[in-house]
Amino acid sequence: MRALSGLWRWRHNPLRRATDLAEAWVALGTLLLIAVAAPVVGSLVGSVAQDALQRSVRAQQHARHLVTATVVRKLGDALPQPDPDAPMGHDPRSRVLAEWTAPDGTPQHGPTLAHLTSPRPGDRFTLWTDTRGRTVARPLDSTTATTHAVLAGFGAALLTGGLVEGGRRMAVWRMVRRRYTRWDQAWDRAGPDWGKAGTGS
């Protein structure tokens, strides 16, 4: 990390300028913030995301039900949407007209996707429905929710570190600009004959 390069200016050096000392303080502050604040922010974001996602898992598992459906007939090979749970490049689902019984006991029928490579009338398969029997996506599982929460916390920690480092770079850039402005002013005061003998006498 480039913030560490400013720490050499802590040494006692007669050529050290006030801006060198300021850059060293900025570098040290950046290092401490990245070492402390980034993990804390990541942990807090991950914890909040875990609580929210686990509540969602419990709600979905309570509201969604796995039922058994029966194929009436195959509707065709075109799929209305890809299956997010299927492995990449492999989706063995077929579009069928099916019948099933909703969790509340009412008979249901309609087009749906079956995990069958070549469905025939009478074939049985499982699908997820809500309490009224309408088809829904499978509920989120606890392991996937935890993975998403960990990724959210890790991303928040990285973002915090990036923002702190970006702040350090901006502060150093402003200090360097100010230093160059002061140099330009000093050169302007020296005038065009700064190298001649007797200048300033």
C-alpha positions as CSV (number, residue, x, y, z in Angstrom):
1,M,0.0,0.0,0.0
2,R,1.3,3.4,-1.0
3,A,0.3,4.9,2.4
4,L,3.3,3.1,3.9
5,S,5.7,5.2,1.8
6,G,4.9,8.3,3.8
7,L,6.1,6.7,7.0
8,W,9.8,7.3,6.2
9,R,9.2,11.0,6.9
10,W,8.9,10.3,10.6
11,R,12.7,10.1,10.8
12,H,14.5,13.2,12.2
13,N,15.8,14.9,9.1
14,P,16.8,18.5,8.9
15,L,15.4,18.7,5.3
16,R,11.9,17.5,6.5
17,R,9.2,20.0,5.6
18,A,5.9,20.5,7.5
19,T,4.1,19.0,4.5
20,D,6.3,15.8,4.9
21,L,5.2,15.5,8.5
22,A,1.5,16.1,7.4
23,E,1.8,13.4,4.8
24,A,3.2,11.0,7.4
25,W,0.3,11.6,9.7
26,V,-2.2,11.1,6.8
27,A,-0.4,7.8,5.9
28,L,-0.5,6.6,9.5
29,G,-4.1,7.6,9.9
30,T,-5.0,5.7,6.7
31,L,-3.2,2.6,7.8
32,L,-5.0,2.6,11.1
33,L,-8.4,3.2,9.5
34,I,-7.9,0.4,7.0
35,A,-6.6,-2.0,9.7
36,V,-9.5,-1.2,12.1
37,A,-12.4,0.5,10.4
38,A,-12.6,-1.8,7.3
39,P,-12.9,-5.0,9.2
40,V,-15.4,-3.5,11.6
41,V,-17.6,-2.1,8.8
42,G,-17.4,-5.4,7.0
43,S,-18.4,-7.3,10.1
44,L,-21.3,-5.0,10.8
45,V,-22.6,-5.2,7.2
46,G,-22.2,-8.9,7.1
47,S,-24.1,-9.3,10.4
48,V,-27.0,-7.1,9.3
49,A,-27.1,-8.9,5.9
50,Q,-27.1,-12.3,7.6
51,D,-30.0,-11.4,9.9
52,A,-32.0,-10.0,7.0
53,L,-31.3,-13.0,4.8
54,Q,-32.0,-15.6,7.5
55,R,-35.4,-13.9,8.2
56,S,-36.1,-14.1,4.4
57,V,-35.1,-17.8,4.5
58,R,-37.5,-18.5,7.3
59,A,-40.3,-16.5,5.7
60,Q,-39.8,-18.3,2.3
61,Q,-39.6,-21.7,3.9
62,H,-42.9,-21.0,5.8
63,A,-44.7,-19.6,2.7
64,R,-43.5,-22.0,0.0
65,H,-44.5,-25.6,-0.2
66,L,-43.2,-28.5,-2.3
67,V,-46.0,-30.4,-4.0
68,T,-46.2,-33.2,-6.4
69,A,-47.6,-32.5,-9.9
70,T,-48.7,-34.8,-12.7
71,V,-48.0,-34.1,-16.4
72,V,-51.1,-33.8,-18.6
73,R,-49.1,-33.1,-21.8
74,K,-45.9,-31.6,-23.1
75,L,-46.2,-28.0,-24.3
76,G,-43.0,-27.6,-26.3
77,D,-39.3,-27.1,-25.8
78,A,-39.2,-23.3,-25.5
79,L,-38.4,-22.2,-21.9
80,P,-39.9,-18.9,-20.8
81,Q,-36.9,-18.2,-18.5
82,P,-33.7,-19.9,-17.5
83,D,-33.5,-21.8,-14.2
84,P,-31.1,-20.1,-11.8
85,D,-30.7,-23.3,-9.8
86,A,-29.6,-25.4,-12.8
87,P,-25.9,-25.9,-13.5
88,M,-24.5,-23.5,-16.2
89,G,-25.1,-24.8,-19.7
90,H,-27.3,-27.7,-18.6
91,D,-31.1,-27.3,-18.0
92,P,-33.0,-30.5,-18.3
93,R,-36.4,-28.9,-17.8
94,S,-39.4,-29.2,-20.1
95,R,-42.5,-27.0,-20.4
96,V,-45.6,-29.0,-19.6
97,L,-49.3,-28.7,-18.8
98,A,-49.6,-30.2,-15.3
99,E,-52.1,-30.7,-12.5
100,W,-51.4,-30.5,-8.8
101,T,-53.1,-29.9,-5.4
102,A,-52.4,-26.7,-3.6
103,P,-51.5,-26.8,0.1
104,D,-54.9,-25.5,1.0
105,G,-56.5,-28.5,-0.9
106,T,-57.7,-26.8,-4.0
107,P,-56.9,-28.5,-7.4
108,Q,-54.7,-26.5,-9.7
109,H,-53.6,-26.8,-13.3
110,G,-51.5,-24.8,-15.8
111,P,-48.3,-24.6,-17.7
112,T,-45.1,-25.0,-15.7
113,L,-41.6,-26.3,-16.0
114,A,-40.8,-29.9,-15.1
115,H,-37.4,-31.3,-14.3
116,L,-38.0,-34.1,-16.8
117,T,-36.0,-34.6,-20.0
118,S,-38.8,-36.3,-22.0
119,P,-42.1,-35.9,-20.0
120,R,-45.1,-38.1,-20.8
121,P,-48.7,-37.9,-19.6
122,G,-48.9,-39.3,-16.1
123,D,-45.3,-38.6,-15.2
124,R,-45.0,-37.0,-11.7
125,F,-42.6,-34.3,-10.6
126,T,-42.2,-31.9,-7.7
127,L,-42.7,-28.1,-7.8
128,W,-42.8,-25.2,-5.4
129,T,-46.0,-23.3,-4.8
130,D,-47.3,-20.7,-2.4
131,T,-50.2,-21.4,-0.1
132,R,-52.7,-20.8,-2.9
133,G,-51.0,-23.2,-5.2
134,R,-49.4,-20.7,-7.6
135,T,-46.0,-21.8,-8.7
136,V,-43.0,-20.0,-7.2
137,A,-39.2,-20.3,-7.2
138,R,-37.7,-22.6,-4.6
139,P,-37.0,-20.9,-1.3
140,L,-33.6,-19.6,-0.4
141,D,-31.6,-22.0,1.7
142,S,-29.6,-21.0,4.8
143,T,-26.2,-21.9,3.3
144,T,-26.8,-19.6,0.3
145,A,-28.0,-16.8,2.5
146,T,-24.9,-17.1,4.7
147,T,-22.7,-17.0,1.6
148,H,-24.4,-13.9,0.3
149,A,-23.9,-12.3,3.8
150,V,-20.2,-13.1,3.9
151,L,-19.8,-11.7,0.4
152,A,-21.6,-8.5,1.4
153,G,-19.4,-8.1,4.4
154,F,-16.2,-8.7,2.4
155,G,-17.4,-6.2,-0.2
156,A,-18.2,-3.6,2.4
157,A,-14.7,-4.0,4.0
158,L,-13.0,-3.7,0.6
159,L,-15.1,-0.6,-0.3
160,T,-14.3,1.0,3.1
161,G,-10.6,0.4,2.5
162,G,-10.8,1.8,-1.0
163,L,-12.6,4.9,0.2
164,V,-10.1,5.5,2.9
165,E,-7.2,5.1,0.5
166,G,-8.9,7.3,-2.0
167,G,-9.3,10.0,0.7
168,R,-5.6,9.7,1.5
169,R,-4.6,10.1,-2.1
170,M,-6.9,13.1,-2.4
171,A,-5.4,14.7,0.7
172,V,-1.8,14.1,-0.5
173,W,-2.7,15.5,-4.0
174,R,-4.0,18.7,-2.4
175,M,-0.9,19.0,-0.2
176,V,1.4,18.5,-3.2
177,R,-0.6,21.1,-5.2
178,R,-0.3,23.6,-2.4
179,R,3.4,22.9,-2.2
180,Y,3.8,23.5,-5.9
181,T,1.8,26.8,-5.6
182,R,4.1,28.0,-2.8
183,W,7.2,27.1,-4.9
184,D,5.8,29.1,-7.8
185,Q,5.2,32.0,-5.6
186,A,8.7,31.8,-4.2
187,W,10.1,31.7,-7.7
188,D,8.0,34.7,-8.7
189,R,9.4,36.7,-5.7
190,A,13.0,35.8,-6.6
191,G,12.5,37.5,-9.9
192,P,14.2,37.0,-13.3
193,D,17.7,37.6,-12.0
194,W,17.8,34.9,-9.3
195,G,21.1,33.5,-10.6
196,K,23.1,36.7,-10.8
197,A,25.7,37.8,-8.4
198,G,24.5,40.3,-5.8
199,T,20.8,39.3,-6.1
200,G,18.9,40.4,-3.0
201,S,21.6,42.8,-1.9
